[in-house]
Amino acid sequence: MTIADAPDELQAVIRQFWPEGEWDNAAAIAKMESGYDAFALYDSTDDQHPCGSVVSERQGLRVTAEKSVGYFQINVCNFPGCEWQRLYNAYQNAGTAHMLWTQQGWAAW
């Protein structure tokens, strides 16, 4: 998988934010996280399970409620007060992913 496999919009923002040596990695992460779907949404929150609350346990690890948005599945639970719908914008989504990448590399966010 290379950056050339990604939609044009995603290619453009990846090239804008990451150094060339990371372009293919960023594209692969977006494919894995959202299937290159700018409007992907995984929301396991509900009235009984707000952001960060434990929803299950798998192999001894606690799984917490999340609301992950867009190409890079940015978990807005980590950004209180964020207007989460803005993360459907490719620039906002990739920019946030890049910020996280600069802080922790490609570790799960």
N, CA, C and O atoms as a Tinker XYZ file with bonds, in Angstrom:
   436  protein
     1  N      0.836000   -1.168000    0.000000    73     2
     2  CA     0.000000    0.000000    0.000000    64     1     3
     3  C      0.889000    1.243000    0.000000    63     2     4     5
     4  O      1.856000    1.340000    0.756000    81     3
     5  N      0.533000    2.185000   -0.868000    73     3     6
     6  CA     1.283000    3.436000   -0.936000    64     5     7
     7  C      0.314000    4.614000   -0.909000    63     6     8     9
     8  O     -0.902000    4.442000   -0.985000    81     7
     9  N      0.867000    5.781000   -0.802000    73     7    10
    10  CA     0.043000    6.984000   -0.792000    64     9    11
    11  C     -0.780000    7.103000   -2.079000    63    10    12    13
    12  O     -1.860000    7.693000   -2.074000    81    11
    13  N     -0.272000    6.549000   -3.171000    73    11    14
    14  CA    -0.984000    6.610000   -4.449000    64    13    15
    15  C     -2.322000    5.875000   -4.399000    63    14    16    17
    16  O     -3.188000    6.122000   -5.238000    81    15
    17  N     -2.504000    4.982000   -3.438000    73    15    18
    18  CA    -3.761000    4.239000   -3.296000    64    17    19
    19  C     -4.842000    5.066000   -2.605000    63    18    20    21
    20  O     -6.024000    4.733000   -2.691000    81    19
    21  N     -4.456000    6.121000   -1.934000    73    19    22
    22  CA    -5.389000    6.940000   -1.152000    64    21    23
    23  C     -6.160000    7.897000   -2.065000    63    22    24    25
    24  O     -5.691000    8.232000   -3.153000    81    23
    25  N     -7.341000    8.335000   -1.624000    73    23    26
    26  CA    -8.076000    9.351000   -2.386000    64    25    27
    27  C     -7.238000   10.627000   -2.524000    63    26    28    29
    28  O     -6.406000   10.927000   -1.668000    81    27
    29  N     -7.463000   11.368000   -3.601000    73    27    30
    30  CA    -6.681000   12.575000   -3.875000    64    29    31
    31  C     -6.679000   13.554000   -2.704000    63    30    32    33
    32  O     -5.635000   14.103000   -2.351000    81    31
    33  N     -7.846000   13.769000   -2.105000    73    31    34
    34  CA    -7.964000   14.698000   -0.980000    64    33    35
    35  C     -7.051000   14.277000    0.171000    63    34    36    37
    36  O     -6.371000   15.109000    0.772000    81    35
    37  N     -7.041000   12.993000    0.468000    73    35    38
    38  CA    -6.207000   12.484000    1.554000    64    37    39
    39  C     -4.729000   12.555000    1.184000    63    38    40    41
    40  O     -3.899000   12.907000    2.023000    81    39
    41  N     -4.393000   12.228000   -0.054000    73    39    42
    42  CA    -3.000000   12.350000   -0.484000    64    41    43
    43  C     -2.483000   13.763000   -0.263000    63    42    44    45
    44  O     -1.373000   13.959000    0.231000    81    43
    45  N     -3.291000   14.737000   -0.630000    73    43    46
    46  CA    -2.867000   16.142000   -0.516000    64    45    47
    47  C     -2.564000   16.527000    0.928000    63    46    48    49
    48  O     -1.548000   17.170000    1.194000    81    47
    49  N     -3.429000   16.143000    1.864000    73    47    50
    50  CA    -3.183000   16.549000    3.254000    64    49    51
    51  C     -2.058000   15.743000    3.884000    63    50    52    53
    52  O     -1.330000   16.262000    4.729000    81    51
    53  N     -1.905000   14.505000    3.495000    73    51    54
    54  CA    -0.763000   13.725000    3.990000    64    53    55
    55  C      0.532000   14.378000    3.539000    63    54    56    57
    56  O      1.462000   14.536000    4.330000    81    55
    57  N      0.593000   14.753000    2.279000    73    55    58
    58  CA     1.805000   15.399000    1.761000    64    57    59
    59  C      2.062000   16.744000    2.450000    63    58    60    61
    60  O      3.209000   17.161000    2.609000    81    59
    61  N      1.002000   17.402000    2.847000    73    59    62
    62  CA     1.147000   18.691000    3.510000    64    61    63
    63  C      1.704000   18.550000    4.927000    63    62    64    65
    64  O      2.517000   19.367000    5.360000    81    63
    65  N      1.265000   17.509000    5.652000    73    63    66
    66  CA     1.612000   17.406000    7.072000    64    65    67
    67  C      2.834000   16.543000    7.382000    63    66    68    69
    68  O      3.611000   16.895000    8.270000    81    67
    69  N      3.028000   15.442000    6.692000    73    67    70
    70  CA     4.097000   14.507000    7.045000    64    69    71
    71  C      5.281000   14.628000    6.111000    63    70    72    73
    72  O      5.136000   15.028000    4.956000    81    71
    73  N      6.466000   14.277000    6.622000    73    71    74
    74  CA     7.636000   14.218000    5.736000    64    73    75
    75  C      7.459000   13.069000    4.733000    63    74    76    77
    76  O      6.757000   12.096000    5.011000    81    75
    77  N      8.082000   13.188000    3.601000    73    75    78
    78  CA     7.895000   12.223000    2.511000    64    77    79
    79  C      8.117000   10.777000    2.957000    63    78    80    81
    80  O      7.423000    9.874000    2.489000    81    79
    81  N      9.050000   10.558000    3.832000    73    79    82
    82  CA     9.322000    9.200000    4.302000    64    81    83
    83  C      8.178000    8.579000    5.097000    63    82    84    85
    84  O      8.187000    7.373000    5.346000    81    83
    85  N      7.209000    9.370000    5.493000    73    83    86
    86  CA     6.052000    8.881000    6.259000    64    85    87
    87  C      4.756000    8.835000    5.445000    63    86    88    89
    88  O      3.733000    8.390000    5.964000    81    87
    89  N      4.771000    9.278000    4.201000    73    87    90
    90  CA     3.550000    9.338000    3.400000    64    89    91
    91  C      2.851000    7.986000    3.288000    63    90    92    93
    92  O      1.642000    7.891000    3.504000    81    91
    93  N      3.602000    6.947000    2.954000    73    91    94
    94  CA     2.992000    5.624000    2.806000    64    93    95
    95  C      2.455000    5.118000    4.145000    63    94    96    97
    96  O      1.394000    4.496000    4.188000    81    95
    97  N      3.176000    5.378000    5.239000    73    95    98
    98  CA     2.698000    4.970000    6.566000    64    97    99
    99  C      1.385000    5.662000    6.904000    63    98   100   101
   100  O      0.448000    5.023000    7.382000    81    99
   101  N      1.315000    6.965000    6.659000    73    99   102
   102  CA     0.091000    7.710000    6.960000    64   101   103
   103  C     -1.085000    7.185000    6.132000    63   102   104   105
   104  O     -2.192000    7.025000    6.647000    81   103
   105  N     -0.840000    6.924000    4.869000    73   103   106
   106  CA    -1.908000    6.395000    4.011000    64   105   107
   107  C     -2.365000    5.017000    4.488000    63   106   108   109
   108  O     -3.560000    4.721000    4.490000    81   107
   109  N     -1.417000    4.183000    4.889000    73   107   110
   110  CA    -1.762000    2.842000    5.378000    64   109   111
   111  C     -2.577000    2.917000    6.670000    63   110   112   113
   112  O     -3.517000    2.144000    6.857000    81   111
   113  N     -2.222000    3.839000    7.554000    73   111   114
   114  CA    -2.974000    4.006000    8.800000    64   113   115
   115  C     -4.395000    4.443000    8.492000    63   114   116   117
   116  O     -5.346000    3.900000    9.055000    81   115
   117  N     -4.554000    5.424000    7.600000    73   115   118
   118  CA    -5.896000    5.893000    7.244000    64   117   119
   119  C     -6.721000    4.771000    6.619000    63   118   120   121
   120  O     -7.916000    4.658000    6.892000    81   119
   121  N     -6.100000    3.948000    5.789000    73   119   122
   122  CA    -6.815000    2.814000    5.184000    64   121   123
   123  C     -7.265000    1.836000    6.263000    63   122   124   125
   124  O     -8.407000    1.376000    6.257000    81   123
   125  N     -6.366000    1.522000    7.186000    73   123   126
   126  CA    -6.679000    0.581000    8.250000    64   125   127
   127  C     -7.747000    1.135000    9.191000    63   126   128   129
   128  O     -8.646000    0.402000    9.604000    81   127
   129  N     -7.657000    2.398000    9.528000    73   127   130
   130  CA    -8.579000    3.005000   10.493000    64   129   131
   131  C     -9.970000    3.244000    9.921000    63   130   132   133
   132  O    -10.968000    2.989000   10.596000    81   131
   133  N    -10.049000    3.730000    8.684000    73   131   134
   134  CA   -11.347000    4.167000    8.149000    64   133   135
   135  C    -11.704000    3.580000    6.798000    63   134   136   137
   136  O    -12.799000    3.824000    6.290000    81   135
   137  N    -10.802000    2.809000    6.206000    73   135   138
   138  CA   -11.057000    2.338000    4.845000    64   137   139
   139  C    -11.077000    3.492000    3.858000    63   138   140   141
   140  O    -11.765000    3.434000    2.838000    81   139
   141  N    -10.321000    4.540000    4.163000    73   139   142
   142  CA   -10.285000    5.773000    3.371000    64   141   143
   143  C    -11.646000    6.463000    3.318000    63   142   144   145
   144  O    -11.991000    7.094000    2.319000    81   143
   145  N    -12.403000    6.341000    4.381000    73   143   146
   146  CA   -13.728000    6.971000    4.453000    64   145   147
   147  C    -13.622000    8.239000    5.290000    63   146   148   149
   148  O    -13.442000    8.176000    6.507000    81   147
   149  N    -13.734000    9.391000    4.631000    73   147   150
   150  CA   -13.631000   10.677000    5.327000    64   149   151
   151  C    -14.725000   10.840000    6.370000    63   150   152   153
   152  O    -14.571000   11.611000    7.317000    81   151
   153  N    -15.833000   10.117000    6.202000    73   151   154
   154  CA   -16.975000   10.260000    7.110000    64   153   155
   155  C    -17.151000    9.048000    8.023000    63   154   156   157
   156  O    -18.236000    8.817000    8.556000    81   155
   157  N    -16.085000    8.282000    8.199000    73   155   158
   158  CA   -16.149000    7.137000    9.109000    64   157   159
   159  C    -16.397000    7.631000   10.532000    63   158   160   161
   160  O    -15.831000    8.632000   10.971000    81   159
   161  N    -17.251000    6.906000   11.230000    73   159   162
   162  CA   -17.555000    7.240000   12.627000    64   161   163
   163  C    -17.716000    5.949000   13.403000    63   162   164   165
   164  O    -18.527000    5.093000   13.048000    81   163
   165  N    -16.942000    5.817000   14.460000    73   163   166
   166  CA   -17.129000    4.722000   15.412000    64   165   167
   167  C    -17.495000    5.367000   16.739000    63   166   168   169
   168  O    -16.679000    6.055000   17.353000    81   167
   169  N    -18.713000    5.141000   17.172000    73   167   170
   170  CA   -19.199000    5.783000   18.395000    64   169   171
   171  C    -19.758000    4.720000   19.329000    63   170   172   173
   172  O    -20.842000    4.184000   19.095000    81   171
   173  N    -19.019000    4.417000   20.385000    73   171   174
   174  CA   -19.483000    3.435000   21.370000    64   173   175
   175  C    -19.986000    4.116000   22.641000    63   174   176   177
   176  O    -20.206000    3.456000   23.656000    81   175
   177  N    -20.166000    5.431000   22.586000    73   175   178
   178  CA   -20.712000    6.156000   23.729000    64   177   179
   179  C    -22.238000    6.074000   23.711000    63   178   180   181
   180  O    -22.858000    5.945000   22.655000    81   179
   181  N    -22.821000    6.151000   24.897000    73   179   182
   182  CA   -24.274000    6.243000   25.043000    64   181   183
   183  C    -24.552000    6.829000   26.425000    63   182   184   185
   184  O    -23.625000    7.221000   27.133000    81   183
   185  N    -25.813000    6.888000   26.804000    73   183   186
   186  CA   -26.167000    7.497000   28.086000    64   185   187
   187  C    -25.491000    6.810000   29.277000    63   186   188   189
   188  O    -25.131000    7.471000   30.251000    81   187
   189  N    -25.321000    5.499000   29.202000    73   187   190
   190  CA   -24.700000    4.759000   30.303000    64   189   191
   191  C    -23.170000    4.702000   30.176000    63   190   192   193
   192  O    -22.479000    4.361000   31.137000    81   191
   193  N    -22.651000    5.032000   29.005000    73   191   194
   194  CA   -21.215000    4.914000   28.754000    64   193   195
   195  C    -20.690000    6.186000   28.086000    63   194   196   197
   196  O    -20.474000    6.209000   26.874000    81   195
   197  N    -20.486000    7.231000   28.868000    73   195   198
   198  CA   -19.885000    8.435000   28.290000    64   197   199
   199  C    -18.421000    8.182000   27.936000    63   198   200   201
   200  O    -17.858000    7.147000   28.293000    81   199
   201  N    -17.829000    9.111000   27.251000    73   199   202
   202  CA   -16.416000    8.999000   26.864000    64   201   203
   203  C    -15.552000    8.495000   28.012000    63   202   204   205
   204  O    -15.630000    8.991000   29.136000    81   203
   205  N    -14.736000    7.505000   27.706000    73   203   206
   206  CA   -13.760000    7.009000   28.671000    64   205   207
   207  C    -14.259000    5.970000   29.654000    63   206   208   209
   208  O    -13.456000    5.374000   30.371000    81   207
   209  N    -15.574000    5.734000   29.708000    73   207   210
   210  CA   -16.069000    4.735000   30.652000    64   209   211
   211  C    -15.849000    3.332000   30.083000    63   210   212   213
   212  O    -15.851000    3.136000   28.868000    81   211
   213  N    -15.662000    2.373000   30.969000    73   211   214
   214  CA   -15.389000    0.998000   30.556000    64   213   215
   215  C    -16.664000    0.381000   29.976000    63   214   216   217
   216  O    -17.720000    0.395000   30.607000    81   215
   217  N    -16.540000   -0.163000   28.755000    73   215   218
   218  CA   -17.685000   -0.810000   28.112000    64   217   219
   219  C    -17.533000   -2.321000   28.063000    63   218   220   221
   220  O    -18.524000   -3.043000   27.957000    81   219
   221  N    -16.292000   -2.805000   28.140000    73   219   222
   222  CA   -16.057000   -4.249000   28.153000    64   221   223
   223  C    -14.609000   -4.512000   28.538000    63   222   224   225
   224  O    -13.821000   -3.593000   28.766000    81   223
   225  N    -14.290000   -5.787000   28.602000    73   223   226
   226  CA   -12.916000   -6.204000   28.860000    64   225   227
   227  C    -12.580000   -7.311000   27.882000    63   226   228   229
   228  O    -13.363000   -8.240000   27.684000    81   227
   229  N    -11.391000   -7.204000   27.263000    73   227   230
   230  CA   -10.941000   -8.217000   26.300000    64   229   231
   231  C     -9.518000   -8.612000   26.630000    63   230   232   233
   232  O     -8.621000   -7.770000   26.677000    81   231
   233  N     -9.323000   -9.874000   26.855000    73   231   234
   234  CA    -8.005000  -10.415000   27.155000    64   233   235
   235  C     -7.314000   -9.636000   28.273000    63   234   236   237
   236  O     -6.117000   -9.358000   28.217000    81   235
   237  N     -8.104000   -9.295000   29.287000    73   235   238
   238  CA    -7.578000   -8.603000   30.452000    64   237   239
   239  C     -7.396000   -7.104000   30.286000    63   238   240   241
   240  O     -6.915000   -6.435000   31.200000    81   239
   241  N     -7.771000   -6.572000   29.138000    73   239   242
   242  CA    -7.646000   -5.137000   28.888000    64   241   243
   243  C     -9.020000   -4.482000   28.890000    63   242   244   245
   244  O     -9.971000   -4.997000   28.302000    81   243
   245  N     -9.108000   -3.349000   29.555000    73   243   246
   246  CA   -10.376000   -2.621000   29.586000    64   245   247
   247  C    -10.577000   -1.875000   28.274000    63   246   248   249
   248  O     -9.662000   -1.222000   27.773000    81   247
   249  N    -11.773000   -1.977000   27.728000    73   247   250
   250  CA   -12.151000   -1.253000   26.519000    64   249   251
   251  C    -13.060000   -0.116000   26.953000    63   250   252   253
   252  O    -14.063000   -0.338000   27.632000    81   251
   253  N    -12.707000    1.104000   26.559000    73   251   254
   254  CA   -13.475000    2.268000   26.992000    64   253   255
   255  C    -14.270000    2.865000   25.831000    63   254   256   257
   256  O    -13.921000    2.703000   24.662000    81   255
   257  N    -15.344000    3.555000   26.190000    73   255   258
   258  CA   -16.198000    4.204000   25.200000    64   257   259
   259  C    -15.408000    5.277000   24.466000    63   258   260   261
   260  O    -14.618000    6.012000   25.059000    81   259
   261  N    -15.642000    5.345000   23.166000    73   259   262
   262  CA   -14.942000    6.320000   22.341000    64   261   263
   263  C    -15.866000    6.838000   21.246000    63   262   264   265
   264  O    -16.910000    6.255000   20.953000    81   263
   265  N    -15.454000    7.930000   20.665000    73   263   266
   266  CA   -16.124000    8.487000   19.495000    64   265   267
   267  C    -15.011000    8.895000   18.543000    63   266   268   269
   268  O    -14.404000    9.956000   18.692000    81   267
   269  N    -14.754000    8.037000   17.565000    73   267   270
   270  CA   -13.630000    8.234000   16.661000    64   269   271
   271  C    -14.135000    8.626000   15.281000    63   270   272   273
   272  O    -15.085000    8.036000   14.765000    81   271
   273  N    -13.492000    9.627000   14.688000    73   271   274
   274  CA   -14.032000   10.319000   13.522000    64   273   275
   275  C    -13.022000   10.411000   12.373000    63   274   276   277
   276  O    -11.838000   10.668000   12.591000    81   275
   277  N    -13.504000   10.200000   11.164000    73   275   278
   278  CA   -12.784000   10.523000    9.941000    64   277   279
   279  C    -11.693000    9.571000    9.537000    63   278   280   281
   280  O    -11.573000    8.466000   10.067000    81   279
   281  N    -10.885000   10.024000    8.572000    73   279   282
   282  CA    -9.830000    9.200000    7.980000    64   281   283
   283  C     -8.951000    8.515000    9.014000    63   282   284   285
   284  O     -8.687000    7.317000    8.914000    81   283
   285  N     -8.496000    9.273000   10.008000    73   283   286
   286  CA    -7.550000    8.735000   10.986000    64   285   287
   287  C     -8.228000    8.319000   12.295000    63   286   288   289
   288  O     -7.550000    8.023000   13.279000    81   287
   289  N     -9.557000    8.296000   12.306000    73   287   290
   290  CA   -10.322000    7.890000   13.477000    64   289   291
   291  C     -9.813000    8.587000   14.741000    63   290   292   293
   292  O     -9.360000    7.941000   15.685000    81   291
   293  N     -9.896000    9.900000   14.734000    73   291   294
   294  CA    -9.498000   10.713000   15.877000    64   293   295
   295  C    -10.555000   10.557000   16.962000    63   294   296   297
   296  O    -11.732000   10.830000   16.729000    81   295
   297  N    -10.141000   10.120000   18.142000    73   295   298
   298  CA   -11.059000    9.919000   19.261000    64   297   299
   299  C    -11.309000   11.267000   19.942000    63   298   300   301
   300  O    -10.458000   11.775000   20.672000    81   299
   301  N    -12.479000   11.827000   19.691000    73   299   302
   302  CA   -12.789000   13.154000   20.233000    64   301   303
   303  C    -12.961000   13.134000   21.746000    63   302   304   305
   304  O    -12.994000   14.194000   22.371000    81   303
   305  N    -13.069000   11.969000   22.339000    73   303   306
   306  CA   -13.118000   11.889000   23.806000    64   305   307
   307  C    -11.840000   12.468000   24.414000    63   306   308   309
   308  O    -11.839000   12.913000   25.562000    81   307
   309  N    -10.759000   12.460000   23.642000    73   307   310
   310  CA    -9.487000   13.002000   24.108000    64   309   311
   311  C     -9.378000   14.512000   23.901000    63   310   312   313
   312  O     -8.373000   15.125000   24.262000    81   311
   313  N    -10.424000   15.108000   23.317000    73   311   314
   314  CA   -10.422000   16.535000   23.031000    64   313   315
   315  C    -11.735000   17.157000   23.507000    63   314   316   317
   316  O    -12.564000   17.546000   22.685000    81   315
   317  N    -11.932000   17.256000   24.822000    73   315   318
   318  CA   -13.178000   17.817000   25.346000    64   317   319
   319  C    -13.448000   19.200000   24.756000    63   318   320   321
   320  O    -12.545000   20.026000   24.621000    81   319
   321  N    -14.698000   19.424000   24.414000    73   319   322
   322  CA   -15.097000   20.712000   23.848000    64   321   323
   323  C    -14.883000   20.818000   22.353000    63   322   324   325
   324  O    -15.281000   21.807000   21.737000    81   323
   325  N    -14.265000   19.821000   21.769000    73   323   326
   326  CA   -14.023000   19.817000   20.330000    64   325   327
   327  C    -15.351000   19.713000   19.582000    63   326   328   329
   328  O    -16.214000   18.917000   19.952000    81   327
   329  N    -15.512000   20.502000   18.548000    73   327   330
   330  CA   -16.659000   20.335000   17.658000    64   329   331
   331  C    -16.322000   19.164000   16.736000    63   330   332   333
   332  O    -15.739000   19.355000   15.668000    81   331
   333  N    -16.689000   17.960000   17.151000    73   331   334
   334  CA   -16.207000   16.741000   16.517000    64   333   335
   335  C    -16.538000   16.661000   15.032000    63   334   336   337
   336  O    -15.807000   16.013000   14.283000    81   335
   337  N    -17.603000   17.292000   14.588000    73   335   338
   338  CA   -17.971000   17.231000   13.178000    64   337   339
   339  C    -16.902000   17.868000   12.282000    63   338   340   341
   340  O    -16.799000   17.544000   11.099000    81   339
   341  N    -16.116000   18.768000   12.854000    73   339   342
   342  CA   -15.036000   19.402000   12.077000    64   341   343
   343  C    -13.989000   18.377000   11.644000    63   342   344   345
   344  O    -13.247000   18.615000   10.691000    81   343
   345  N    -13.924000   17.250000   12.333000    73   343   346
   346  CA   -12.933000   16.233000   11.994000    64   345   347
   347  C    -13.324000   15.423000   10.762000    63   346   348   349
   348  O    -12.564000   14.557000   10.327000    81   347
   349  N    -14.492000   15.691000   10.200000    73   347   350
   350  CA   -14.831000   15.117000    8.893000    64   349   351
   351  C    -14.070000   15.844000    7.784000    63   350   352   353
   352  O    -13.947000   15.328000    6.673000    81   351
   353  N    -13.566000   17.028000    8.081000    73   351   354
   354  CA   -12.754000   17.787000    7.142000    64   353   355
   355  C    -11.373000   17.139000    7.080000    63   354   356   357
   356  O    -10.735000   16.940000    8.114000    81   355
   357  N    -10.911000   16.811000    5.876000    73   355   358
   358  CA    -9.636000   16.097000    5.723000    64   357   359
   359  C     -8.469000   16.863000    6.337000    63   358   360   361
   360  O     -7.598000   16.261000    6.965000    81   359
   361  N     -8.443000   18.171000    6.165000    73   359   362
   362  CA    -7.363000   18.988000    6.702000    64   361   363
   363  C     -7.357000   18.945000    8.229000    63   362   364   365
   364  O     -6.302000   18.769000    8.837000    81   363
   365  N     -8.516000   19.104000    8.848000    73   363   366
   366  CA    -8.622000   19.055000   10.310000    64   365   367
   367  C     -8.248000   17.673000   10.844000    63   366   368   369
   368  O     -7.546000   17.555000   11.849000    81   367
   369  N     -8.722000   16.636000   10.166000    73   367   370
   370  CA    -8.476000   15.272000   10.610000    64   369   371
   371  C     -6.992000   14.941000   10.523000    63   370   372   373
   372  O     -6.400000   14.450000   11.485000    81   371
   373  N     -6.396000   15.212000    9.367000    73   371   374
   374  CA    -4.975000   14.908000    9.192000    64   373   375
   375  C     -4.114000   15.798000   10.080000    63   374   376   377
   376  O     -3.097000   15.349000   10.607000    81   375
   377  N     -4.510000   17.045000   10.247000    73   375   378
   378  CA    -3.749000   17.938000   11.119000    64   377   379
   379  C     -3.736000   17.452000   12.558000    63   378   380   381
   380  O     -2.707000   17.516000   13.231000    81   379
   381  N     -4.874000   16.968000   13.029000    73   379   382
   382  CA    -4.943000   16.429000   14.388000    64   381   383
   383  C     -4.124000   15.146000   14.489000    63   382   384   385
   384  O     -3.402000   14.934000   15.463000    81   383
   385  N     -4.245000   14.291000   13.469000    73   383   386
   386  CA    -3.449000   13.056000   13.459000    64   385   387
   387  C     -1.958000   13.384000   13.462000    63   386   388   389
   388  O     -1.178000   12.731000   14.155000    81   387
   389  N     -1.566000   14.384000   12.697000    73   387   390
   390  CA    -0.158000   14.777000   12.654000    64   389   391
   391  C      0.317000   15.279000   14.017000    63   390   392   393
   392  O      1.418000   14.949000   14.457000    81   391
   393  N     -0.520000   16.076000   14.679000    73   391   394
   394  CA    -0.168000   16.556000   16.014000    64   393   395
   395  C      0.081000   15.370000   16.948000    63   394   396   397
   396  O      1.065000   15.353000   17.687000    81   395
   397  N     -0.813000   14.383000   16.911000    73   395   398
   398  CA    -0.640000   13.199000   17.752000    64   397   399
   399  C      0.618000   12.435000   17.353000    63   398   400   401
   400  O      1.355000   11.955000   18.214000    81   399
   401  N      0.862000   12.323000   16.060000    73   399   402
   402  CA     2.050000   11.626000   15.562000    64   401   403
   403  C      3.333000   12.303000   16.056000    63   402   404   405
   404  O      4.291000   11.622000   16.425000    81   403
   405  N      3.353000   13.645000   16.064000    73   403   406
   406  CA     4.563000   14.335000   16.535000    64   405   407
   407  C      4.791000   14.094000   18.021000    63   406   408   409
   408  O      5.929000   14.139000   18.490000    81   407
   409  N      3.710000   13.838000   18.770000    73   407   410
   410  CA     3.828000   13.609000   20.205000    64   409   411
   411  C      4.197000   12.178000   20.552000    63   410   412   413
   412  O      4.899000   11.941000   21.535000    81   411
   413  N      3.728000   11.212000   19.748000    73   411   414
   414  CA     3.885000    9.808000   20.149000    64   413   415
   415  C      4.188000    8.840000   19.013000    63   414   416   417
   416  O      4.196000    7.627000   19.223000    81   415
   417  N      4.435000    9.355000   17.818000    73   415   418
   418  CA     4.661000    8.459000   16.692000    64   417   419
   419  C      3.377000    7.765000   16.284000    63   418   420   421
   420  O      2.286000    8.293000   16.498000    81   419
   421  N      3.501000    6.590000   15.701000    73   419   422
   422  CA     2.334000    5.864000   15.208000    64   421   423
   423  C      1.690000    4.982000   16.284000    63   422   424   425
   424  O      0.901000    4.097000   15.952000    81   423
   425  N      2.006000    5.201000   17.556000    73   423   426
   426  CA     1.349000    4.449000   18.642000    64   425   427
   427  C     -0.151000    4.714000   18.607000    63   426   428   429
   428  O     -0.592000    5.760000   18.130000    81   427
   429  N     -0.917000    3.780000   19.105000    73   427   430
   430  CA    -2.386000    3.934000   19.111000    64   429   431
   431  C     -2.785000    5.208000   19.807000    63   430   432   433
   432  O     -2.257000    5.543000   20.867000    81   431
   433  N     -3.713000    5.912000   19.212000    73   431   434
   434  CA    -4.270000    7.100000   19.859000    64   433   435
   435  C     -5.731000    6.923000   19.948000    63   434   436
   436  O     -6.428000    7.800000   20.459000    81   435
